[in-house]
Amino acid sequence: MGEGKIRSMRTQHLLEKVGIFVFLSILITGSLLIFTFGAISFTALFLLWARQHWKSDSPAMQYGCGRSSSKDLDYLNGGMLFLCALWFYLNAAVDL
């Protein structure tokens, strides 16, 4: 083999490695952005739920929707929001 052909093969091999590195970097960065957005969104939703839930003059309390089944469902909604936020935070931590 000639020197030019070996150099061409090395250059091609290097370009393949760089392409794989760039692809994986974009993939990891994209998933990290999605997980971060999800974590922030679910945290905001959880905080809005908590503010509404602990308000004493909330519409649910004014209109008599404070029965036990309604309260259980309300706690279930809050717990689900918290678990979803936690799941997004854990996935972001794994990506980091």
LUMPANU-728811 format. One record per residue (C-alpha): residue in three letters; x, y, z. Coordinates in nm, 3 decimals. Each point is the difference from the previous one (the first is absolute). Layout:
REM residues N
<kemar r="ala" u="X" v="Y" w="Z"/>
...
This chain:
REM residues 96
<kemar r="met" u="0.000" v="0.000" w="0.000"/>
<kemar r="gly" u="0.111" v="0.347" w="-0.072"/>
<kemar r="glu" u="0.057" v="0.269" w="0.257"/>
<kemar r="gly" u="-0.286" v="0.209" w="-0.141"/>
<kemar r="lys" u="-0.250" v="-0.284" w="0.030"/>
<kemar r="ile" u="0.096" v="-0.067" w="0.363"/>
<kemar r="arg" u="-0.032" v="0.370" w="0.083"/>
<kemar r="ser" u="-0.341" v="0.010" w="-0.170"/>
<kemar r="met" u="-0.118" v="-0.300" w="0.204"/>
<kemar r="arg" u="0.121" v="0.161" w="0.322"/>
<kemar r="thr" u="-0.179" v="0.324" w="-0.085"/>
<kemar r="gln" u="-0.320" v="-0.190" w="-0.078"/>
<kemar r="his" u="0.027" v="-0.194" w="0.327"/>
<kemar r="leu" u="0.055" v="0.324" w="0.192"/>
<kemar r="leu" u="-0.302" v="0.161" w="-0.168"/>
<kemar r="glu" u="-0.215" v="-0.299" w="0.095"/>
<kemar r="lys" u="0.109" v="0.030" w="0.364"/>
<kemar r="val" u="-0.072" v="0.374" w="0.002"/>
<kemar r="gly" u="-0.343" v="-0.059" w="-0.157"/>
<kemar r="ile" u="-0.090" v="-0.260" w="0.262"/>
<kemar r="phe" u="0.119" v="0.232" w="0.278"/>
<kemar r="val" u="-0.206" v="0.292" w="-0.133"/>
<kemar r="phe" u="-0.310" v="-0.220" w="-0.039"/>
<kemar r="leu" u="0.025" v="-0.133" w="0.355"/>
<kemar r="ser" u="0.064" v="0.349" w="0.138"/>
<kemar r="ile" u="-0.312" v="0.133" w="-0.172"/>
<kemar r="leu" u="-0.202" v="-0.298" w="0.122"/>
<kemar r="ile" u="0.109" v="0.044" w="0.362"/>
<kemar r="thr" u="-0.045" v="0.377" w="-0.010"/>
<kemar r="gly" u="-0.347" v="-0.035" w="-0.151"/>
<kemar r="ser" u="-0.114" v="-0.251" w="0.260"/>
<kemar r="leu" u="0.146" v="0.216" w="0.277"/>
<kemar r="leu" u="-0.195" v="0.301" w="-0.129"/>
<kemar r="ile" u="-0.322" v="-0.202" w="-0.014"/>
<kemar r="phe" u="0.049" v="-0.140" w="0.351"/>
<kemar r="thr" u="0.082" v="0.345" w="0.136"/>
<kemar r="phe" u="-0.310" v="0.149" w="-0.163"/>
<kemar r="gly" u="-0.217" v="-0.281" w="0.140"/>
<kemar r="ala" u="0.146" v="0.038" w="0.348"/>
<kemar r="ile" u="-0.058" v="0.375" w="0.005"/>
<kemar r="ser" u="-0.352" v="-0.038" w="-0.141"/>
<kemar r="phe" u="-0.111" v="-0.266" w="0.246"/>
<kemar r="thr" u="0.159" v="0.188" w="0.290"/>
<kemar r="ala" u="-0.195" v="0.312" w="-0.097"/>
<kemar r="leu" u="-0.321" v="-0.203" w="-0.030"/>
<kemar r="phe" u="0.063" v="-0.158" w="0.340"/>
<kemar r="leu" u="0.059" v="0.341" w="0.159"/>
<kemar r="leu" u="-0.319" v="0.135" w="-0.157"/>
<kemar r="trp" u="-0.188" v="-0.304" w="0.131"/>
<kemar r="ala" u="0.147" v="0.047" w="0.348"/>
<kemar r="arg" u="-0.091" v="0.369" w="0.005"/>
<kemar r="gln" u="-0.356" v="-0.074" w="-0.109"/>
<kemar r="his" u="-0.031" v="-0.294" w="0.237"/>
<kemar r="trp" u="0.114" v="0.184" w="0.311"/>
<kemar r="lys" u="-0.200" v="0.315" w="-0.069"/>
<kemar r="ser" u="-0.280" v="0.027" w="0.251"/>
<kemar r="asp" u="-0.230" v="0.189" w="-0.237"/>
<kemar r="ser" u="0.041" v="-0.236" w="-0.293"/>
<kemar r="pro" u="-0.304" v="-0.051" w="-0.227"/>
<kemar r="ala" u="-0.009" v="-0.370" w="0.092"/>
<kemar r="met" u="-0.056" v="0.087" w="0.365"/>
<kemar r="gln" u="-0.257" v="0.271" w="-0.078"/>
<kemar r="tyr" u="-0.223" v="-0.226" w="-0.208"/>
<kemar r="gly" u="0.002" v="-0.301" w="0.228"/>
<kemar r="cys" u="0.236" v="-0.217" w="-0.201"/>
<kemar r="gly" u="0.193" v="-0.088" w="0.312"/>
<kemar r="arg" u="-0.135" v="-0.353" w="0.038"/>
<kemar r="ser" u="0.247" v="-0.275" w="0.083"/>
<kemar r="ser" u="0.000" v="-0.154" w="-0.350"/>
<kemar r="ser" u="0.072" v="0.340" w="-0.149"/>
<kemar r="lys" u="0.282" v="0.057" w="0.250"/>
<kemar r="asp" u="0.148" v="-0.341" w="-0.075"/>
<kemar r="leu" u="-0.006" v="0.076" w="-0.371"/>
<kemar r="asp" u="0.157" v="0.338" w="0.067"/>
<kemar r="tyr" u="0.285" v="-0.159" w="0.195"/>
<kemar r="leu" u="0.041" v="-0.257" w="-0.277"/>
<kemar r="asn" u="0.032" v="0.279" w="-0.256"/>
<kemar r="gly" u="0.261" v="0.178" w="0.210"/>
<kemar r="gly" u="0.194" v="-0.319" w="0.059"/>
<kemar r="met" u="0.000" v="-0.080" w="-0.369"/>
<kemar r="leu" u="0.131" v="0.347" w="-0.086"/>
<kemar r="phe" u="0.274" v="-0.040" w="0.259"/>
<kemar r="leu" u="0.099" v="-0.345" w="-0.128"/>
<kemar r="cys" u="0.012" v="0.120" w="-0.360"/>
<kemar r="ala" u="0.223" v="0.292" w="0.096"/>
<kemar r="leu" u="0.224" v="-0.235" w="0.197"/>
<kemar r="trp" u="0.018" v="-0.240" w="-0.297"/>
<kemar r="phe" u="0.114" v="0.280" w="-0.233"/>
<kemar r="tyr" u="0.261" v="0.116" w="0.254"/>
<kemar r="leu" u="0.137" v="-0.355" w="0.033"/>
<kemar r="asn" u="0.022" v="-0.042" w="-0.377"/>
<kemar r="ala" u="0.180" v="0.333" w="-0.035"/>
<kemar r="ala" u="0.244" v="-0.107" w="0.273"/>
<kemar r="val" u="0.067" v="-0.329" w="-0.180"/>
<kemar r="asp" u="0.073" v="0.191" w="-0.323"/>
<kemar r="leu" u="0.244" v="0.225" w="0.179"/>
